[in-house]
Amino acid sequence: MPITAPPAWRQLAVTTPGHRYEVLIGAGLLQDARAWAGLPHGRSAVIVSNPQVHALYGNTVAAALAPLRDQVSHVLLPDGEQHKNWDSLNHIFDHLLAHTCDRQTLLVALGGGVVGDITGFAAATYQRGVPFVQVPTTLLAQVDSSVGGKTAINHPRGKNMIGAFHQPERVLCDLQTLATLPLRELRAGLAEVIKYGPIADVALLDWLEATLPALLQGDTTALAHAVHRACQIKADVVGQDEREIGLRAILNFGHTFGHAIEAGMGYGHWLHGEAVACGMVLAADLSAELGLIDAAFTQRLARLIAAAGLPVHAPAMPLARWFELMQLDKKAAAGDIRFVVIGPPGQAALRSAPRDVVERVIRRHSPKAGQEPAAA
C-alpha cells in the first residue's frame, strides 16, 4: 500500500508487473510507526536476523511491530556468507512451523544481504509465499540486494544458485543503522554504489570522486543521496525487467569475476562488495580489450575503487578454476560465459568474449594466476 513519507525521508516506488512497493530512506525509520503503516494484516510477525544486528535493533523492530501483530517472534541465524545455505533456511522453516505461522505471517529481514536473501527465499517458499519486509542494515544491502526481489541461498559450487523472485512489501533503509557498520563493511557497500556509475550514470562517478571522504566518514547527507540514487537506478531497471531476462543483467557488472572470487576463495574470505569491486576492474579492462572503452576510463574506475579502500588485484587462482566457476554464473548460456561490459561509459551490455582475451585480463590483474589459492 502506498504511503506518504515525512519530508525528511526520501521515498521511491518499485513497480513490477505484479507488485508495487515503497523504498523509504531516512534516519530513525525503525522506531517510527509511519514506516510500518499499511503493511498486510496478519496475526504474527517473525523477525529474522543475526545475533550482532539483533542485539542492536531487534527490540526496536519488535516494539514497532507489537501494536500491529498479536505475536512477534525472532529467528537468529549465524552471521556470514558461508551460512547462506540450506541449514539456515530450514532453521527459519522450523521456527515458522513450531509457531504455527500461517500465510498471513509477515517475515522481517533485519540485517545485511545474507539475512535479506535467506529471509526472502523463506518468504517465497513457505506455504508457497508469505509477505516480507526488507530492513537492510548494511550499505550494500540498502543500495542493492534489498531492492528487486531476488532471493537465494548459495551452493558450494556457485553463489545464489538456488532461489526465487519474490518482491518485498516494503524496504526500510534506516541510515542510523550505518553508524554501527564496521568500516570494512561500509567500504564493501560503496562497491555497489560505484557500480551504478559505469552502467547507468557517469555523473554519479563525478559525485563519488568528490564526496568519497564524506561517505567514508559516514556523513548522513552523503549516504542518503548515495542510497537514493542507487535505488532509483535499480528500481528503474527492475521495473523494466523483473526476472532478469535481459536488461536487469547489467546490474551484475563485475559480478561474473566477483562471484568466481567469492566461491574460489571460500565464502566469507572476501566480502561480496570486495569481490565485486575487484570484478569491476577486470570487467572494465575486458571492455577496453574489446574496444568498447578506452584505457583511461578503466584507470579512472580503478583509482576510485582503490581510494574507497577496496581491492583492485585479483587473488591467485588457477585459470581453469576461474573458468569452471564463471561457467556456473547465472548469465551463462549453453556453456558460454557472458560478461557485463561497458561502452560507452554510462551504458552496459551483456556479451561473451574470446577465452584468450579473458585469460589475458585475469593474468594482468592477478600476476600469480595459475597458482593454487592461498589458504583462507
C-alpha positions as CSV (number, residue, x, y, z in Angstrom):
1,M,0.0,0.0,0.0
2,P,1.5,3.4,-0.9
3,I,2.3,5.7,2.0
4,T,3.3,9.3,2.3
5,A,6.7,9.8,3.9
6,P,7.6,12.8,6.0
7,P,9.6,15.5,4.2
8,A,12.9,14.4,5.9
9,W,12.6,11.0,4.4
10,R,13.3,10.0,0.8
11,Q,10.9,7.8,-0.9
12,L,10.6,6.0,-4.2
13,A,8.4,3.2,-5.6
14,V,9.4,-0.1,-7.2
15,T,6.8,-1.1,-9.8
16,T,6.8,-4.6,-11.4
17,P,4.0,-6.2,-13.5
18,G,2.5,-7.9,-10.4
19,H,3.5,-5.7,-7.5
20,R,4.3,-2.2,-6.2
21,Y,6.1,-1.3,-3.0
22,E,7.9,1.6,-1.4
23,V,11.5,2.1,-0.5
24,L,11.9,4.5,2.4
25,I,15.3,6.1,3.1
26,G,15.9,8.2,6.2
27,A,17.2,8.3,9.8
28,G,15.1,6.8,12.6
29,L,12.7,4.7,10.4
30,L,12.8,1.6,12.6
31,Q,11.1,3.1,15.6
32,D,8.7,5.4,13.6
33,A,5.2,3.9,13.3
34,R,4.7,5.7,10.0
35,A,7.3,3.5,8.4
36,W,5.4,0.4,9.3
37,A,1.9,1.6,8.5
38,G,-0.2,-0.1,5.8
39,L,1.5,-3.4,5.7
40,P,-0.6,-6.6,5.1
41,H,-2.6,-7.6,8.0
42,G,-2.0,-10.8,9.9
43,R,-1.7,-12.4,13.3
44,S,2.1,-12.9,13.6
45,A,5.4,-11.5,12.5
46,V,8.8,-13.1,12.6
47,I,12.0,-11.1,12.7
48,V,14.9,-12.9,11.1
49,S,18.4,-11.5,12.0
50,N,21.8,-12.5,13.2
51,P,23.0,-12.1,16.8
52,Q,25.0,-8.9,16.3
53,V,22.4,-7.0,14.4
54,H,19.5,-8.3,16.6
55,A,21.3,-7.1,19.7
56,L,21.4,-3.6,18.3
57,Y,18.0,-3.3,16.6
58,G,15.9,-6.4,17.3
59,N,14.0,-4.9,20.3
60,T,13.3,-1.7,18.4
61,V,11.7,-3.5,15.5
62,A,9.8,-5.8,17.8
63,A,8.4,-2.8,19.6
64,A,7.3,-1.2,16.3
65,L,5.5,-4.4,15.2
66,A,3.9,-5.1,18.6
67,P,0.9,-2.8,18.0
68,L,0.3,-4.4,14.6
69,R,0.6,-8.1,15.4
70,D,-0.6,-10.4,18.2
71,Q,2.6,-12.4,18.1
72,V,6.2,-11.2,17.3
73,S,8.9,-13.8,17.5
74,H,12.6,-13.9,16.5
75,V,14.9,-16.2,14.5
76,L,18.6,-15.7,14.8
77,L,20.9,-17.0,12.1
78,P,24.7,-17.4,12.2
79,D,26.5,-14.4,10.6
80,G,28.4,-14.7,7.3
81,E,28.1,-15.6,3.6
82,Q,29.2,-19.2,4.4
83,H,25.9,-19.7,6.4
84,K,23.7,-18.7,3.5
85,N,22.7,-22.3,3.0
86,W,20.0,-25.0,3.5
87,D,20.7,-25.3,7.2
88,S,19.9,-21.6,7.8
89,L,16.8,-21.8,5.6
90,N,15.5,-24.8,7.4
91,H,16.1,-23.1,10.7
92,I,13.6,-20.5,9.6
93,F,11.1,-23.1,8.4
94,D,11.4,-25.0,11.7
95,H,10.6,-21.8,13.6
96,L,7.6,-21.0,11.4
97,L,6.1,-24.5,11.7
98,A,6.8,-24.6,15.5
99,H,4.9,-21.3,15.9
100,T,2.0,-22.5,13.6
101,C,2.6,-19.5,11.3
102,D,0.1,-19.1,8.5
103,R,0.1,-17.5,5.1
104,Q,-0.5,-14.0,6.6
105,T,2.7,-14.2,8.7
106,L,5.0,-11.3,8.0
107,L,8.7,-12.0,7.8
108,V,11.0,-9.2,8.6
109,A,14.6,-9.4,7.3
110,L,16.7,-7.4,9.7
111,G,20.3,-7.4,8.6
112,G,22.6,-7.4,5.6
113,G,22.4,-9.1,2.3
114,V,22.7,-12.6,3.7
115,V,19.8,-12.2,6.1
116,G,17.8,-10.5,3.4
117,D,18.4,-13.2,0.7
118,I,17.6,-16.1,3.1
119,T,14.6,-14.4,4.6
120,G,13.2,-13.5,1.2
121,F,13.7,-17.1,-0.1
122,A,11.9,-18.4,3.0
123,A,9.1,-16.0,2.4
124,A,8.9,-17.0,-1.3
125,T,8.6,-20.7,-0.4
126,Y,6.9,-21.1,3.0
127,Q,3.3,-22.2,2.2
128,R,4.0,-21.1,-1.4
129,G,4.5,-17.5,-0.4
130,V,4.1,-15.1,2.5
131,P,4.8,-11.3,2.7
132,F,8.1,-9.9,3.9
133,V,9.8,-6.6,4.6
134,Q,13.4,-5.8,4.0
135,V,15.2,-3.9,6.7
136,P,18.7,-3.6,5.4
137,T,21.3,-2.6,8.0
138,T,24.4,-2.5,5.7
139,L,25.1,-0.1,2.9
140,L,25.5,-2.9,0.4
141,A,22.0,-4.3,1.2
142,Q,20.5,-0.8,1.2
143,V,21.8,0.1,-2.3
144,D,21.4,-3.3,-3.9
145,S,20.2,-6.6,-2.5
146,S,17.2,-5.4,-0.6
147,V,15.6,-4.0,-3.7
148,G,14.3,-6.0,-6.6
149,G,13.1,-9.3,-5.1
150,K,16.0,-11.6,-5.9
151,T,16.2,-14.2,-3.1
152,A,18.5,-17.1,-2.8
153,I,20.9,-19.4,-0.9
154,N,24.3,-20.4,-2.1
155,H,25.6,-23.8,-3.3
156,P,29.2,-24.8,-2.6
157,R,29.8,-24.6,-6.4
158,G,28.1,-21.3,-7.0
159,K,26.7,-18.2,-5.4
160,N,22.9,-17.6,-5.3
161,M,22.2,-20.7,-7.5
162,I,19.1,-21.7,-5.6
163,G,16.4,-19.1,-5.2
164,A,13.3,-17.4,-6.4
165,F,12.0,-14.0,-7.4
166,H,9.8,-12.6,-4.5
167,Q,9.2,-8.9,-4.1
168,P,9.1,-7.4,-0.6
169,E,6.1,-5.4,0.7
170,R,8.4,-2.6,1.7
171,V,12.1,-1.7,2.1
172,L,13.1,0.4,5.1
173,C,16.6,1.9,4.8
174,D,17.3,3.5,8.2
175,L,20.5,5.4,7.8
176,Q,21.2,5.3,11.5
177,T,22.0,1.6,11.2
178,L,25.0,2.5,9.1
179,A,26.6,4.3,12.1
180,T,27.3,0.9,13.7
181,L,28.6,-0.6,10.5
182,P,32.3,-1.6,10.6
183,L,34.4,0.4,8.1
184,R,35.2,-2.7,6.1
185,E,31.5,-3.3,5.6
186,L,30.9,0.3,4.7
187,R,33.7,0.2,2.0
188,A,32.2,-3.1,0.6
189,G,28.8,-1.3,0.3
190,L,30.4,1.5,-1.7
191,A,31.4,-1.0,-4.3
192,E,27.7,-1.5,-5.2
193,V,27.2,2.3,-5.3
194,I,30.2,2.7,-7.6
195,K,28.8,0.0,-9.9
196,Y,25.9,2.2,-10.9
197,G,28.2,4.9,-12.4
198,P,29.8,2.8,-15.3
199,I,26.5,1.1,-16.2
200,A,24.0,3.9,-15.9
201,D,25.1,7.3,-14.7
202,V,28.6,8.7,-15.3
203,A,27.8,11.8,-13.4
204,L,27.5,9.6,-10.3
205,L,31.2,8.8,-10.7
206,D,32.0,12.6,-10.6
207,W,29.9,12.9,-7.4
208,L,31.5,9.9,-5.8
209,E,35.0,11.1,-6.6
210,A,34.2,14.5,-4.9
211,T,32.2,13.0,-2.0
212,L,34.2,9.9,-1.2
213,P,35.8,11.2,2.0
214,A,32.4,12.2,3.4
215,L,30.9,8.8,2.6
216,L,33.8,7.0,4.3
217,Q,33.3,9.2,7.4
218,G,29.6,8.2,7.5
219,D,28.1,11.6,6.6
220,T,24.4,11.0,6.7
221,T,23.5,13.5,3.9
222,A,26.0,12.0,1.5
223,L,24.9,8.5,2.4
224,A,21.2,9.4,1.9
225,H,22.0,10.7,-1.6
226,A,24.1,7.6,-2.5
227,V,21.4,5.2,-1.3
228,H,18.6,7.1,-3.0
229,R,20.3,7.4,-6.4
230,A,21.4,3.7,-6.3
231,C,17.8,2.6,-5.5
232,Q,16.4,4.9,-8.2
233,I,18.6,3.3,-10.9
234,K,17.8,-0.2,-9.6
235,A,14.1,0.4,-9.4
236,D,14.0,1.7,-12.9
237,V,15.8,-1.4,-14.2
238,V,13.8,-3.9,-12.1
239,G,10.6,-2.2,-13.3
240,Q,11.6,-3.0,-16.9
241,D,12.9,-6.5,-16.3
242,E,11.8,-8.1,-13.0
243,R,13.1,-11.6,-13.8
244,E,16.5,-10.7,-15.3
245,I,15.5,-11.8,-18.8
246,G,17.6,-9.1,-20.4
247,L,18.2,-5.5,-19.1
248,R,18.5,-6.4,-15.4
249,A,21.7,-8.4,-16.1
250,I,23.6,-5.1,-16.4
251,L,23.3,-4.8,-12.6
252,N,25.7,-7.6,-12.4
253,F,28.6,-5.6,-13.7
254,G,31.8,-7.1,-12.2
255,H,29.8,-10.0,-10.7
256,T,30.9,-12.7,-13.1
257,F,34.5,-12.3,-12.0
258,G,33.4,-11.3,-8.4
259,H,31.3,-14.4,-7.8
260,A,34.2,-16.6,-9.0
261,I,36.5,-14.9,-6.5
262,E,34.0,-15.5,-3.7
263,A,33.4,-19.1,-4.4
264,G,37.0,-19.9,-5.3
265,M,38.4,-18.3,-2.1
266,G,35.7,-19.8,0.1
267,Y,32.6,-17.8,1.1
268,G,33.3,-15.3,3.7
269,H,37.0,-14.9,2.9
270,W,36.3,-11.9,0.7
271,L,33.2,-9.8,1.3
272,H,30.8,-9.7,-1.6
273,G,31.4,-6.0,-2.2
274,E,35.2,-6.6,-2.1
275,A,34.9,-9.3,-4.8
276,V,32.6,-7.2,-6.9
277,A,35.0,-4.2,-6.7
278,C,37.8,-6.3,-8.0
279,G,35.5,-7.8,-10.5
280,M,34.6,-4.4,-11.9
281,V,38.2,-3.6,-12.5
282,L,38.6,-6.8,-14.5
283,A,35.2,-6.2,-16.3
284,A,36.3,-2.7,-17.3
285,D,39.6,-3.9,-18.5
286,L,37.8,-6.6,-20.6
287,S,35.6,-3.8,-22.0
288,A,38.7,-2.0,-23.0
289,E,40.2,-5.1,-24.5
290,L,37.1,-5.5,-26.6
291,G,37.4,-1.9,-27.9
292,L,34.3,-0.6,-26.1
293,I,36.0,2.0,-23.8
294,D,39.5,3.5,-23.6
295,A,42.1,2.5,-21.0
296,A,41.7,5.9,-19.3
297,F,38.2,5.1,-18.1
298,T,39.4,1.8,-16.7
299,Q,42.2,3.5,-14.8
300,R,39.7,6.1,-13.5
301,L,37.4,3.4,-12.2
302,A,40.3,1.5,-10.6
303,R,41.5,4.7,-8.9
304,L,38.1,5.3,-7.4
305,I,37.8,1.7,-6.2
306,A,41.3,1.8,-4.6
307,A,40.5,5.2,-3.0
308,A,37.5,3.6,-1.4
309,G,39.8,1.0,0.2
310,L,38.7,-1.8,-2.0
311,P,40.8,-4.4,-3.8
312,V,41.9,-3.9,-7.4
313,H,44.1,-7.0,-7.7
314,A,42.5,-10.5,-8.0
315,P,43.6,-13.4,-5.8
316,A,45.8,-16.2,-7.1
317,M,43.6,-18.9,-8.5
318,P,44.3,-21.4,-11.3
319,L,42.9,-20.3,-14.7
320,A,41.0,-23.5,-15.0
321,R,39.3,-22.8,-11.7
322,W,38.3,-19.3,-12.9
323,F,36.6,-20.6,-15.9
324,E,35.0,-23.5,-14.1
325,L,33.4,-21.1,-11.6
326,M,32.4,-18.5,-14.3
327,Q,30.7,-21.1,-16.3
328,L,28.3,-21.6,-13.3
329,D,27.4,-17.9,-13.5
330,K,23.6,-17.5,-14.0
331,K,24.3,-15.3,-17.0
332,A,26.0,-18.1,-18.8
333,A,24.1,-19.6,-21.7
334,A,24.7,-23.0,-23.3
335,G,28.1,-23.1,-21.6
336,D,29.1,-19.7,-23.0
337,I,30.3,-17.3,-20.3
338,R,28.8,-13.9,-20.7
339,F,30.1,-10.7,-19.1
340,V,28.5,-7.3,-18.4
341,V,30.7,-4.9,-20.3
342,I,30.5,-1.1,-20.6
343,G,30.8,1.1,-23.6
344,P,30.5,3.9,-23.8
345,P,30.7,4.8,-20.1
346,G,27.2,5.0,-18.6
347,Q,25.9,2.2,-20.8
348,A,26.2,-1.5,-20.4
349,A,25.5,-4.7,-22.3
350,L,25.8,-8.5,-21.9
351,R,28.2,-10.3,-24.2
352,S,30.7,-13.1,-24.5
353,A,34.4,-12.7,-25.0
354,P,37.1,-14.9,-26.5
355,R,38.8,-17.1,-23.9
356,D,42.3,-15.8,-24.7
357,V,41.1,-12.2,-24.1
358,V,39.6,-13.2,-20.8
359,E,42.7,-15.1,-19.8
360,R,44.9,-12.0,-20.6
361,V,42.7,-9.8,-18.4
362,I,42.9,-12.3,-15.5
363,R,46.7,-12.6,-15.8
364,R,47.1,-8.9,-15.9
365,H,45.2,-8.3,-12.7
366,S,46.3,-11.5,-10.9
367,P,50.0,-11.9,-11.6
368,K,50.0,-15.2,-9.8
369,A,47.1,-16.7,-11.8
370,G,47.8,-20.3,-12.4
371,Q,49.0,-21.0,-8.9
372,E,46.9,-22.6,-6.1
373,P,45.0,-20.0,-3.9
374,A,46.4,-19.2,-0.6
375,A,44.8,-20.8,2.4
376,A,41.9,-18.8,3.9
